[in-house]
């Protein structure tokens, strides 16, 4: 039974990873690409790792998969935020149809 759940998690993870790759190719600017890839790849890769844990159990490989998924959940969103903030500070423009720019609004508010 745990093998079936493990393989299902791995397939779900692969689907999310594929959606993240499609988002990386199809979305218009760096900010949208970061959002799509961070969300999809974090969920997809964690699903693959949790599926590995279900299949292997709490052996050496399963424990490493669990620890890697925890590390990924904690670090990927922080890294994406740092990349997006660095891109904005260095002057990378948003897509023309973007709705709002909170960083720019905050900068204007602080200057007043």
C-alpha positions in Angstrom: 0.0 0.0 0.0 2.8 2.4 0.8 4.4 1.7 -2.6 1.2 2.8 -4.3 1.0 6.0 -2.3 4.7 6.6 -2.9 4.4 6.2 -6.7 1.3 8.4 -6.7 3.2 11.2 -4.9 6.1 10.8 -7.4 3.7 11.1 -10.4 2.0 14.1 -8.9 5.4 15.7 -8.2 6.5 15.1 -11.8 3.3 16.8 -13.1 3.9 19.8 -10.9 7.6 20.0 -12.0 6.5 19.9 -15.7 4.0 22.8 -15.0 6.8 24.7 -13.4 9.0 24.2 -16.5 6.1 25.3 -18.8 5.6 28.4 -16.7 9.3 29.2 -17.0 9.1 29.1 -20.7 5.7 30.7 -21.2 5.4 33.5 -18.7 6.4 37.0 -19.8 8.8 38.4 -17.1 11.2 37.4 -14.5 8.8 38.0 -11.6 6.0 35.8 -13.1 8.6 33.1 -13.9 9.9 33.1 -10.4 6.5 32.8 -8.9 5.5 29.9 -11.2 8.7 28.0 -10.8 9.1 28.4 -7.1 5.5 27.3 -6.3 5.4 24.4 -8.8 8.9 23.1 -8.3 8.8 23.3 -4.5 5.6 21.4 -4.4 6.7 19.0 -7.1 10.1 18.2 -5.8 8.7 17.8 -2.2 6.1 15.4 -3.5 8.8 13.3 -5.2 10.8 13.3 -2.0 7.8 12.4 0.1 7.0 9.6 -2.4 10.6 8.3 -2.0 10.1 8.4 1.8 6.8 6.4 1.4 8.6 3.8 -0.7 11.8 3.5 1.2 10.5 4.0 4.7 12.7 5.5 7.4 15.9 4.0 6.1 18.9 6.1 5.2 17.5 7.2 1.8 14.0 7.9 3.2 15.4 10.0 6.1 17.5 12.0 3.6 14.5 12.5 1.4 12.5 13.8 4.3 15.3 16.2 5.4 15.8 17.5 1.9 12.1 18.2 1.5 12.1 20.2 4.8 15.2 22.1 3.6 13.5 22.8 0.3 10.3 24.1 1.9 12.3 26.5 4.0 14.8 27.8 1.5 13.1 27.9 -1.9 10.6 30.7 -1.2 13.2 32.8 0.6 15.6 32.4 -2.3 12.8 33.4 -4.8 12.0 36.5 -2.8 15.6 37.5 -2.6 16.0 37.0 -6.4 12.8 39.0 -7.1 13.9 41.8 -4.7 17.4 41.9 -6.3 15.9 42.1 -9.8 13.6 44.9 -8.8 16.4 46.9 -7.1 18.7 46.4 -10.1 16.0 47.9 -12.4 14.4 44.9 -14.1 11.1 46.1 -15.5 7.8 44.4 -14.9 5.7 43.1 -17.7 3.6 45.9 -19.3 0.3 44.4 -18.2 1.3 43.9 -14.6 -1.4 45.2 -12.2 0.7 46.7 -9.4 4.3 47.2 -8.2 4.3 47.2 -4.4 8.1 47.7 -4.1 7.8 50.9 -6.2 4.9 52.2 -4.2 6.8 51.6 -1.0 9.8 53.4 -2.4 7.7 56.4 -3.4 5.9 56.5 0.0 9.3 56.5 1.8 10.6 59.4 -0.3 7.7 61.7 0.6 
